Amino acid sequence: MKKISLTGDRPTGPLHIGHYFGSLVSRKELENDYESFVMIADVQALTDHFNEPEKVRANVLEVALDYLASGLSPEKTTFFIQSQIPQIAELTVFFSNLVTINTLKRNPTVKGEIAEKKGLFGTKGEKLTYGFLGYPVSQAADITIVRAEIVPVGEDQLPMVELTRKIVEKFHRIYKTEVFPVPQAKLSKAPKIMGLDGNAKMSKSLNNAIFLKDSPQEIKEKIKTAKTDSETKVAYDPKKRPEISNLVLIYGLIHSISPQEAAKAIGDINYSVFKTKLAEDLIKFLEPIREKRKELEKNPEEMMDILAAGTQKTLANAEETIKLVKKAMQIIY
Ligand code: TRP
């Protein structure tokens, strides 16, 4: 029997090339080796978008379209929507007794996010919600509800997987039944793409991303206006010249070569000449994804049917897990 893997994304915007090289490519490989679950984390997205439900709702479809357009197969991967599995919410409540507030407050990823979201959570975090502080507990439930062993993620998610391991071990110790595997993170090896404005993160909210669904015109415009520096010739030197090096990295990724090899292949040319070439190559690289997405977009019901089928399959698995959990916790009457 294949090991179970689970990963997911928050539906807060369409997926971009950072997602593609950082996770979608490896998911395509993993779906052959594992029984793969990919979750659209709408409940988690609501922890910092609770006042924008229409945005989260619309992006569930966007993210699903990007998955299939990128070549993930609904025959191999089970796609589901987090909110449609009530057992996740149930398990979150049970797990919440096994995690201290102090542990949650120390989570470096959550800490960083709270600092970023001053508008929402206050400059000193005085408006921080219980839901946001606690989302790692809910994420532990996402992982364990299908009894996943493998969690393919980027580095920022390691604290979540570590917490999940701690919760699972504590659950087993206290309730004296081994219900879950102790899950393991599988780190993405891909180098991280920065935003086109030089920000460490490529993200929709920062308006510095190239989306898989961008038109050729949008790609041209974005690459043309991407931030560089006061030098003129292309080089790969991420410490001293991060912005141009990021563009060289992207060039390397679309040609399956290292950034150092990319710099060599590009040669000692002017930024503007390189940007024109990069935009052309990126447009060509994304063309099959863009075309497939256009096809899929014509029939959103079909996409929703795929999500519904995945949700049904996940529900069966989740019901079984929650039964074992309740038995261990002596709450079956
Ligand atoms: N926190 C993840 C992110 O922001 C999304 C996510 C939710 C997730 N539940 C998960 C990832 C479970 C892996 C496993 O990208």
Residues whose N, C-alpha, C, O or C-beta is under 5 A from the ligand:
A	BS01	LIG	L6 T7 G8 D9 R10 A41 Q44 Q139 D142
